[in-house]
Amino acid sequence: MAERVFDRETILDLTVNVVPLGIMAFFLVLFIVVTPWKGSFFIDVIGWGLLVVPFVALALLTYVAAIKIEGPGGA
């Protein structure tokens, strides 16, 4: 039988971070498809940075939190 990476309680604890990640992923896809910024390159970089940097940071934080919640024994 395959061993699970995280147990049920850990996944429930991480749901508070997964929901905002889903919302940000939705806007990432939406902005790629629609391209709402018709301004300068500087505006584009700032806009994407304000969306991509928090997304990556929250994803990393969620992964590290899951590892810390699991503890040294794992699943």
Distance bins in CASP14 RR format, pairs under 12 A and 6 or more apart:
PFRMAT RR
TARGET T0000
AUTHOR 0000-0000-0000
RMODE 2
METHOD distances of the structure
MODEL  1
1 75 0 0 0 0 0 1 0 0 0 0 0
2 75 0 0 0 0 0 1 0 0 0 0 0
3 73 0 0 0 0 0 1 0 0 0 0 0
3 74 0 0 0 0 1 0 0 0 0 0 0
3 75 1 0 0 1 0 0 0 0 0 0 0
4 10 0 0 0 0 1 0 0 0 0 0 0
4 11 0 0 0 0 1 0 0 0 0 0 0
4 66 0 0 0 0 0 1 0 0 0 0 0
4 70 0 0 0 0 0 1 0 0 0 0 0
4 74 0 0 0 0 1 0 0 0 0 0 0
4 75 1 0 1 0 0 0 0 0 0 0 0
5 11 0 0 0 0 1 0 0 0 0 0 0
5 14 0 0 0 0 0 1 0 0 0 0 0
5 63 0 0 0 0 0 1 0 0 0 0 0
5 66 0 0 0 0 1 0 0 0 0 0 0
5 67 0 0 0 0 1 0 0 0 0 0 0
5 70 0 0 0 0 1 0 0 0 0 0 0
5 74 0 0 0 0 1 0 0 0 0 0 0
5 75 1 0 0 1 0 0 0 0 0 0 0
6 12 0 0 0 0 1 0 0 0 0 0 0
6 13 0 0 0 0 1 0 0 0 0 0 0
6 14 1 0 0 1 0 0 0 0 0 0 0
6 15 0 0 0 0 0 1 0 0 0 0 0
6 18 0 0 0 0 0 1 0 0 0 0 0
6 62 0 0 0 0 0 1 0 0 0 0 0
6 63 0 0 0 0 0 1 0 0 0 0 0
6 65 0 0 0 0 0 1 0 0 0 0 0
6 66 1 0 1 0 0 0 0 0 0 0 0
6 67 0 0 0 0 1 0 0 0 0 0 0
6 68 0 0 0 0 0 1 0 0 0 0 0
6 69 0 0 0 0 1 0 0 0 0 0 0
6 70 1 0 0 1 0 0 0 0 0 0 0
6 71 0 0 0 0 0 1 0 0 0 0 0
6 74 0 0 0 0 1 0 0 0 0 0 0
6 75 1 0 0 1 0 0 0 0 0 0 0
7 13 0 0 0 0 1 0 0 0 0 0 0
7 14 0 0 0 0 0 1 0 0 0 0 0
7 66 0 0 0 0 0 1 0 0 0 0 0
7 69 0 0 0 0 1 0 0 0 0 0 0
7 70 1 0 0 1 0 0 0 0 0 0 0
7 71 0 0 0 0 0 1 0 0 0 0 0
7 73 0 0 0 0 0 1 0 0 0 0 0
7 74 0 0 0 0 1 0 0 0 0 0 0
7 75 1 0 1 0 0 0 0 0 0 0 0
8 14 0 0 0 0 0 1 0 0 0 0 0
8 15 0 0 0 0 0 1 0 0 0 0 0
8 69 0 0 0 0 0 1 0 0 0 0 0
8 70 0 0 0 0 0 1 0 0 0 0 0
8 75 0 0 0 0 0 1 0 0 0 0 0
9 15 0 0 0 0 0 1 0 0 0 0 0
9 66 0 0 0 0 0 1 0 0 0 0 0
9 69 0 0 0 0 1 0 0 0 0 0 0
9 70 0 0 0 0 1 0 0 0 0 0 0
9 71 0 0 0 0 0 1 0 0 0 0 0
9 75 0 0 0 0 0 1 0 0 0 0 0
10 17 0 0 0 0 0 1 0 0 0 0 0
10 18 0 0 0 0 0 1 0 0 0 0 0
10 62 0 0 0 0 0 1 0 0 0 0 0
10 63 0 0 0 0 0 1 0 0 0 0 0
10 65 0 0 0 0 1 0 0 0 0 0 0
10 66 1 0 1 0 0 0 0 0 0 0 0
10 67 0 0 0 0 1 0 0 0 0 0 0
10 68 0 0 0 0 1 0 0 0 0 0 0
10 69 1 0 1 0 0 0 0 0 0 0 0
10 70 1 0 1 0 0 0 0 0 0 0 0
10 71 0 0 0 0 1 0 0 0 0 0 0
10 74 0 0 0 0 1 0 0 0 0 0 0
10 75 0 0 0 0 1 0 0 0 0 0 0
11 17 0 0 0 0 0 1 0 0 0 0 0
11 18 0 0 0 0 1 0 0 0 0 0 0
11 62 0 0 0 0 0 1 0 0 0 0 0
11 65 0 0 0 0 0 1 0 0 0 0 0
11 66 0 0 0 0 1 0 0 0 0 0 0
11 69 0 0 0 0 1 0 0 0 0 0 0
11 70 0 0 0 0 0 1 0 0 0 0 0
11 75 0 0 0 0 0 1 0 0 0 0 0
12 18 0 0 0 0 0 1 0 0 0 0 0
12 19 0 0 0 0 0 1 0 0 0 0 0
12 66 0 0 0 0 0 1 0 0 0 0 0
12 69 0 0 0 0 0 1 0 0 0 0 0
13 62 0 0 0 0 0 1 0 0 0 0 0
13 65 1 0 0 1 0 0 0 0 0 0 0
13 66 0 0 0 0 1 0 0 0 0 0 0
13 68 0 0 0 0 0 1 0 0 0 0 0
13 69 1 0 1 0 0 0 0 0 0 0 0
13 70 0 0 0 0 0 1 0 0 0 0 0
14 20 0 0 0 0 0 1 0 0 0 0 0
14 21 0 0 0 0 1 0 0 0 0 0 0
14 58 0 0 0 0 0 1 0 0 0 0 0
14 59 0 0 0 0 0 1 0 0 0 0 0
14 61 0 0 0 0 1 0 0 0 0 0 0
14 62 1 0 1 0 0 0 0 0 0 0 0
14 63 0 0 0 0 1 0 0 0 0 0 0
14 64 0 0 0 0 0 1 0 0 0 0 0
14 65 1 0 0 1 0 0 0 0 0 0 0
14 66 1 0 1 0 0 0 0 0 0 0 0
14 67 0 0 0 0 0 1 0 0 0 0 0
14 68 0 0 0 0 0 1 0 0 0 0 0
14 69 1 0 0 1 0 0 0 0 0 0 0
14 70 0 0 0 0 0 1 0 0 0 0 0
15 21 0 0 0 0 0 1 0 0 0 0 0
15 22 0 0 0 0 0 1 0 0 0 0 0
15 62 0 0 0 0 1 0 0 0 0 0 0
15 65 0 0 0 0 0 1 0 0 0 0 0
15 66 0 0 0 0 0 1 0 0 0 0 0
16 58 0 0 0 0 0 1 0 0 0 0 0
16 61 0 0 0 0 0 1 0 0 0 0 0
16 62 0 0 0 0 1 0 0 0 0 0 0
16 65 0 0 0 0 1 0 0 0 0 0 0
16 66 0 0 0 0 0 1 0 0 0 0 0
16 69 0 0 0 0 0 1 0 0 0 0 0
17 23 0 0 0 0 0 1 0 0 0 0 0
17 24 0 0 0 0 0 1 0 0 0 0 0
17 54 0 0 0 0 0 1 0 0 0 0 0
17 55 0 0 0 0 0 1 0 0 0 0 0
17 57 0 0 0 0 0 1 0 0 0 0 0
17 58 1 0 0 1 0 0 0 0 0 0 0
17 59 0 0 0 0 1 0 0 0 0 0 0
17 60 0 0 0 0 0 1 0 0 0 0 0
17 61 1 0 0 1 0 0 0 0 0 0 0
17 62 1 0 1 0 0 0 0 0 0 0 0
17 63 0 0 0 0 1 0 0 0 0 0 0
17 64 0 0 0 0 0 1 0 0 0 0 0
17 65 1 0 0 1 0 0 0 0 0 0 0
17 66 0 0 0 0 1 0 0 0 0 0 0
17 69 0 0 0 0 0 1 0 0 0 0 0
18 24 0 0 0 0 0 1 0 0 0 0 0
18 25 0 0 0 0 0 1 0 0 0 0 0
18 58 0 0 0 0 1 0 0 0 0 0 0
18 59 0 0 0 0 1 0 0 0 0 0 0
18 61 0 0 0 0 0 1 0 0 0 0 0
18 62 1 0 0 1 0 0 0 0 0 0 0
18 63 0 0 0 0 0 1 0 0 0 0 0
18 65 0 0 0 0 0 1 0 0 0 0 0
18 66 0 0 0 0 0 1 0 0 0 0 0
19 25 0 0 0 0 0 1 0 0 0 0 0
19 26 0 0 0 0 0 1 0 0 0 0 0
19 58 0 0 0 0 0 1 0 0 0 0 0
19 62 0 0 0 0 0 1 0 0 0 0 0
20 26 0 0 0 0 0 1 0 0 0 0 0
20 27 0 0 0 0 0 1 0 0 0 0 0
20 51 0 0 0 0 0 1 0 0 0 0 0
20 54 0 0 0 0 1 0 0 0 0 0 0
20 55 0 0 0 0 1 0 0 0 0 0 0
20 57 0 0 0 0 0 1 0 0 0 0 0
20 58 1 0 0 1 0 0 0 0 0 0 0
20 59 0 0 0 0 0 1 0 0 0 0 0
20 61 0 0 0 0 0 1 0 0 0 0 0
20 62 0 0 0 0 1 0 0 0 0 0 0
21 27 0 0 0 0 0 1 0 0 0 0 0
21 28 0 0 0 0 0 1 0 0 0 0 0
21 51 0 0 0 0 0 1 0 0 0 0 0
21 54 0 0 0 0 1 0 0 0 0 0 0
21 55 1 0 0 1 0 0 0 0 0 0 0
21 56 0 0 0 0 0 1 0 0 0 0 0
21 57 0 0 0 0 0 1 0 0 0 0 0
21 58 1 0 1 0 0 0 0 0 0 0 0
21 59 1 0 0 1 0 0 0 0 0 0 0
21 60 0 0 0 0 0 1 0 0 0 0 0
21 61 0 0 0 0 1 0 0 0 0 0 0
21 62 1 0 0 1 0 0 0 0 0 0 0
21 63 0 0 0 0 0 1 0 0 0 0 0
22 28 0 0 0 0 1 0 0 0 0 0 0
22 29 0 0 0 0 1 0 0 0 0 0 0
22 30 0 0 0 0 0 1 0 0 0 0 0
22 55 0 0 0 0 1 0 0 0 0 0 0
22 58 0 0 0 0 1 0 0 0 0 0 0
22 59 0 0 0 0 0 1 0 0 0 0 0
22 62 0 0 0 0 0 1 0 0 0 0 0
23 29 0 0 0 0 0 1 0 0 0 0 0
23 30 0 0 0 0 0 1 0 0 0 0 0
23 51 0 0 0 0 0 1 0 0 0 0 0
23 54 0 0 0 0 0 1 0 0 0 0 0
23 55 0 0 0 0 1 0 0 0 0 0 0
23 58 0 0 0 0 0 1 0 0 0 0 0
24 30 0 0 0 0 0 1 0 0 0 0 0
24 31 0 0 0 0 0 1 0 0 0 0 0
24 49 0 0 0 0 0 1 0 0 0 0 0
24 50 0 0 0 0 0 1 0 0 0 0 0
24 51 1 0 0 1 0 0 0 0 0 0 0
24 52 0 0 0 0 1 0 0 0 0 0 0
24 53 0 0 0 0 0 1 0 0 0 0 0
24 54 1 0 0 1 0 0 0 0 0 0 0
24 55 1 0 1 0 0 0 0 0 0 0 0
24 56 0 0 0 0 1 0 0 0 0 0 0
24 57 0 0 0 0 0 1 0 0 0 0 0
24 58 1 0 0 1 0 0 0 0 0 0 0
24 59 0 0 0 0 1 0 0 0 0 0 0
24 62 0 0 0 0 0 1 0 0 0 0 0
25 31 0 0 0 0 0 1 0 0 0 0 0
25 32 0 0 0 0 0 1 0 0 0 0 0
25 51 0 0 0 0 1 0 0 0 0 0 0
25 52 0 0 0 0 0 1 0 0 0 0 0
25 54 0 0 0 0 0 1 0 0 0 0 0
25 55 1 0 0 1 0 0 0 0 0 0 0
25 56 0 0 0 0 0 1 0 0 0 0 0
25 58 0 0 0 0 0 1 0 0 0 0 0
25 59 0 0 0 0 1 0 0 0 0 0 0
26 32 0 0 0 0 0 1 0 0 0 0 0
26 33 0 0 0 0 0 1 0 0 0 0 0
26 34 0 0 0 0 0 1 0 0 0 0 0
26 51 0 0 0 0 0 1 0 0 0 0 0
26 55 0 0 0 0 0 1 0 0 0 0 0
27 33 0 0 0 0 0 1 0 0 0 0 0
27 34 0 0 0 0 0 1 0 0 0 0 0
27 36 0 0 0 0 0 1 0 0 0 0 0
27 47 0 0 0 0 0 1 0 0 0 0 0
27 48 0 0 0 0 0 1 0 0 0 0 0
27 50 0 0 0 0 0 1 0 0 0 0 0
27 51 1 0 0 1 0 0 0 0 0 0 0
27 52 0 0 0 0 0 1 0 0 0 0 0
27 54 0 0 0 0 0 1 0 0 0 0 0
27 55 0 0 0 0 1 0 0 0 0 0 0
28 34 0 0 0 0 0 1 0 0 0 0 0
28 47 0 0 0 0 0 1 0 0 0 0 0
28 48 0 0 0 0 1 0 0 0 0 0 0
28 49 0 0 0 0 0 1 0 0 0 0 0
28 50 0 0 0 0 0 1 0 0 0 0 0
28 51 1 0 0 1 0 0 0 0 0 0 0
28 52 1 0 0 1 0 0 0 0 0 0 0
28 53 0 0 0 0 0 1 0 0 0 0 0
28 54 0 0 0 0 0 1 0 0 0 0 0
28 55 1 0 0 1 0 0 0 0 0 0 0
28 56 0 0 0 0 0 1 0 0 0 0 0
28 59 0 0 0 0 0 1 0 0 0 0 0
29 35 0 0 0 0 0 1 0 0 0 0 0
29 51 0 0 0 0 0 1 0 0 0 0 0
29 55 0 0 0 0 0 1 0 0 0 0 0
30 36 0 0 0 0 1 0 0 0 0 0 0
30 51 0 0 0 0 0 1 0 0 0 0 0
31 37 0 0 0 0 1 0 0 0 0 0 0
31 44 0 0 0 0 0 1 0 0 0 0 0
31 47 0 0 0 0 1 0 0 0 0 0 0
31 48 1 0 0 1 0 0 0 0 0 0 0
31 49 0 0 0 0 0 1 0 0 0 0 0
31 50 0 0 0 0 0 1 0 0 0 0 0
31 51 1 0 0 1 0 0 0 0 0 0 0
31 52 0 0 0 0 1 0 0 0 0 0 0
31 55 0 0 0 0 0 1 0 0 0 0 0
32 48 0 0 0 0 1 0 0 0 0 0 0
32 51 0 0 0 0 0 1 0 0 0 0 0
32 52 0 0 0 0 0 1 0 0 0 0 0
35 43 0 0 0 0 0 1 0 0 0 0 0
35 44 0 0 0 0 1 0 0 0 0 0 0
35 47 0 0 0 0 0 1 0 0 0 0 0
35 48 0 0 0 0 0 1 0 0 0 0 0
36 43 0 0 0 0 0 1 0 0 0 0 0
36 44 0 0 0 0 0 1 0 0 0 0 0
36 47 0 0 0 0 1 0 0 0 0 0 0
36 48 0 0 0 0 0 1 0 0 0 0 0
36 51 0 0 0 0 0 1 0 0 0 0 0
37 43 1 0 1 0 0 0 0 0 0 0 0
37 44 1 0 1 0 0 0 0 0 0 0 0
37 45 0 0 0 0 1 0 0 0 0 0 0
37 46 0 0 0 0 1 0 0 0 0 0 0
37 47 1 0 0 1 0 0 0 0 0 0 0
37 48 0 0 0 0 1 0 0 0 0 0 0
37 49 0 0 0 0 0 1 0 0 0 0 0
37 50 0 0 0 0 0 1 0 0 0 0 0
37 51 0 0 0 0 0 1 0 0 0 0 0
38 44 0 0 0 0 1 0 0 0 0 0 0
39 45 0 0 0 0 0 1 0 0 0 0 0
39 46 0 0 0 0 0 1 0 0 0 0 0
39 47 0 0 0 0 0 1 0 0 0 0 0
40 46 0 0 0 0 1 0 0 0 0 0 0
40 47 0 0 0 0 0 1 0 0 0 0 0
41 47 0 0 0 0 0 1 0 0 0 0 0
41 48 0 0 0 0 0 1 0 0 0 0 0
42 48 0 0 0 0 0 1 0 0 0 0 0
42 49 0 0 0 0 0 1 0 0 0 0 0
43 49 0 0 0 0 0 1 0 0 0 0 0
43 50 0 0 0 0 0 1 0 0 0 0 0
44 50 0 0 0 0 0 1 0 0 0 0 0
44 51 0 0 0 0 0 1 0 0 0 0 0
44 52 0 0 0 0 0 1 0 0 0 0 0
45 51 0 0 0 0 0 1 0 0 0 0 0
45 52 0 0 0 0 0 1 0 0 0 0 0
45 53 0 0 0 0 0 1 0 0 0 0 0
46 52 0 0 0 0 0 1 0 0 0 0 0
46 53 0 0 0 0 0 1 0 0 0 0 0
47 53 0 0 0 0 1 0 0 0 0 0 0
47 54 0 0 0 0 0 1 0 0 0 0 0
48 54 0 0 0 0 0 1 0 0 0 0 0
48 55 0 0 0 0 0 1 0 0 0 0 0
48 56 0 0 0 0 0 1 0 0 0 0 0
49 55 0 0 0 0 1 0 0 0 0 0 0
49 56 0 0 0 0 1 0 0 0 0 0 0
49 57 0 0 0 0 0 1 0 0 0 0 0
50 57 0 0 0 0 0 1 0 0 0 0 0
51 57 0 0 0 0 0 1 0 0 0 0 0
51 58 0 0 0 0 0 1 0 0 0 0 0
52 58 0 0 0 0 0 1 0 0 0 0 0
52 59 0 0 0 0 0 1 0 0 0 0 0
53 59 0 0 0 0 0 1 0 0 0 0 0
53 60 0 0 0 0 0 1 0 0 0 0 0
54 60 0 0 0 0 0 1 0 0 0 0 0
54 61 0 0 0 0 1 0 0 0 0 0 0
55 61 0 0 0 0 0 1 0 0 0 0 0
55 62 0 0 0 0 0 1 0 0 0 0 0
56 62 0 0 0 0 0 1 0 0 0 0 0
56 63 0 0 0 0 0 1 0 0 0 0 0
57 63 0 0 0 0 0 1 0 0 0 0 0
57 64 0 0 0 0 0 1 0 0 0 0 0
58 64 0 0 0 0 0 1 0 0 0 0 0
58 65 0 0 0 0 0 1 0 0 0 0 0
59 65 0 0 0 0 0 1 0 0 0 0 0
59 66 0 0 0 0 0 1 0 0 0 0 0
60 66 0 0 0 0 0 1 0 0 0 0 0
60 67 0 0 0 0 0 1 0 0 0 0 0
61 67 0 0 0 0 0 1 0 0 0 0 0
61 68 0 0 0 0 0 1 0 0 0 0 0
62 68 0 0 0 0 0 1 0 0 0 0 0
62 69 0 0 0 0 0 1 0 0 0 0 0
63 69 0 0 0 0 0 1 0 0 0 0 0
63 70 0 0 0 0 0 1 0 0 0 0 0
64 70 0 0 0 0 0 1 0 0 0 0 0
64 71 0 0 0 0 0 1 0 0 0 0 0
65 71 0 0 0 0 0 1 0 0 0 0 0
66 74 0 0 0 0 0 1 0 0 0 0 0
66 75 0 0 0 0 0 1 0 0 0 0 0
67 73 0 0 0 0 0 1 0 0 0 0 0
67 74 0 0 0 0 1 0 0 0 0 0 0
67 75 0 0 0 0 0 1 0 0 0 0 0
68 74 0 0 0 0 0 1 0 0 0 0 0
69 75 0 0 0 0 0 1 0 0 0 0 0
END
